[in-house]
Every structure is written in structure tokens, then in C-alpha cells.
Amino acid sequence: MGLLTRCDQTTYKQGELLYVKFCSNCHAEDGKGLKALIPPLAGADYLKQHQDELACIIKYGISSKIKVNGVEFEQPMPGVPQLSDFEITNIINYINQAWGNDYGYVKIAYVRKSLKVCDK
């Protein structure tokens, strides 16, 4: 089978690898989170509604309460400040399309603009 006809290739492979390394320990490899402690990313209305905040959350974390799919979560999420803008972009694009999510594609310029707003 030629490369052009293969259907089993994962898009955003670097984003997936980074997600597994930095995010899946809490949010799980399947994006379902951890019951009432860690919010899901799979099918998460929060992701869809807060695209402009995702880069800041990934880089710097979040300590405020959030509501995901009608459930409140208050467990603080640590950031991953060592990630580059490019790596954050890849993670966002991966989670935006993984597990049945269809939340669009973000460009690195958008991520950089978002990070300037929250730069700590």
C-alpha cells in the first residue's frame, strides 16, 4: 500500500507525542480525564469555547475553577513552561482533532499572540 493511500496515519504526530509526554498523565491518553478531579479534553466544551486561552493554560497552568461539560473542576493544573510556542501549537492542534474533537486548526502566530497576553 502506498503512502498516499494509507488511512492509519495520525495527524499532528508531534502534538500527540508531546501530549503523551506532558499531558496524558492527568488527562489520560484517551482524553477522558480523571472523573471529578481532572477535566476531560475529549468532547470538552471548554476547549471549544476557550481556544484563545489554551496556549496560556498549557504554558502557565491554571488555578481557577473551570466548568467542563457542566461539571466544575477546581484541581490546579501545573503549566509546562519549557514548551516552545511551536510545541504548544502542535499540542493544541492535536487535542483539537483527537478523540472525535473538531475544534479547528490554530497557527503559531495565533499562539504567540495569545501568549503575549498572558506572559508572566
C-alpha positions in Angstrom: 0.0 0.0 0.0 1.4 3.4 -1.0 1.9 6.2 1.5 -0.8 8.3 -0.2 -3.5 5.7 0.3 -2.8 4.9 4.0 -5.6 5.8 6.3 -3.9 4.9 9.6 -1.6 7.9 9.8 -2.1 10.2 12.7 -2.2 13.9 12.0 -0.3 16.2 14.4 2.1 13.3 15.4 4.4 15.7 17.2 1.5 17.1 19.1 0.4 13.6 20.1 3.9 12.7 21.3 4.1 15.9 23.4 0.6 15.3 24.7 1.5 11.8 25.8 4.7 13.1 27.5 3.3 16.2 29.2 -0.5 15.9 29.5 -1.7 12.3 29.4 -0.6 11.5 33.0 -3.5 13.6 34.2 -5.9 13.9 31.2 -5.3 10.3 30.1 -4.2 9.1 26.7 -7.9 8.8 25.6 -8.5 12.4 26.8 -11.2 11.4 29.3 -9.6 13.0 32.3 -9.9 11.6 35.8 -13.5 11.5 37.0 -14.3 14.6 39.1 -10.6 15.6 39.6 -9.2 16.2 36.1 -11.4 17.5 33.3 -11.7 15.6 30.1 -10.4 17.0 26.8 -12.3 14.6 24.7 -15.6 16.3 23.7 -14.9 19.2 26.1 -17.0 22.2 25.5 -14.4 24.3 27.4 -11.8 23.6 24.7 -14.1 24.8 22.0 -15.2 27.9 23.9 -11.7 28.9 25.2 -9.4 28.5 22.2 -7.8 31.8 22.9 -6.7 30.7 26.5 -5.3 27.2 25.7 -1.7 28.3 25.0 -1.5 30.2 28.3 -3.1 27.3 30.2 -0.6 24.8 28.7 2.4 27.1 29.3 1.5 28.6 32.7 -1.2 26.3 34.1 -4.5 27.3 35.7 -5.6 27.5 39.3 -9.1 28.9 39.0 -12.3 26.8 38.8 -13.4 25.8 35.4 -16.6 24.2 34.1 -16.3 21.4 31.5 -19.4 19.8 30.1 -21.4 21.1 33.0 -19.1 19.8 35.7 -16.9 22.1 37.9 -13.2 21.3 38.3 -11.0 23.1 40.9 -7.9 21.0 40.8 -5.0 23.3 39.8 -3.2 22.4 36.6 0.6 23.0 36.5 1.9 24.6 33.4 4.7 23.3 31.2 6.8 26.5 30.7 9.7 24.7 28.9 7.5 24.0 25.9 8.2 26.2 22.9 5.5 28.1 21.0 5.8 25.6 18.2 5.3 22.7 20.6 2.3 24.3 22.3 0.8 24.9 18.8 1.2 21.2 18.0 -0.4 20.1 21.3 -3.4 22.4 20.7 -3.8 21.1 17.1 -3.6 17.6 18.3 -6.2 17.9 21.1 -8.4 20.0 18.8 -8.8 17.0 16.5 -8.2 14.0 18.8 -10.9 11.7 20.3 -13.6 13.0 17.9 -13.0 16.7 18.7 -13.4 19.0 15.7 -12.3 22.4 17.1 -10.3 23.7 14.2 -6.6 24.4 13.5 -4.5 27.1 15.1 -1.4 28.8 13.6 1.7 29.5 15.5 1.1 33.3 15.1 -2.2 32.9 17.0 -0.4 31.0 19.8 2.3 33.7 20.0 -0.3 36.4 20.2 -2.2 34.5 22.9 1.0 34.0 24.9 1.8 37.7 24.8 -1.5 38.5 26.6 -0.7 36.1 29.5 3.1 36.4 29.5 4.2 36.1 33.2 
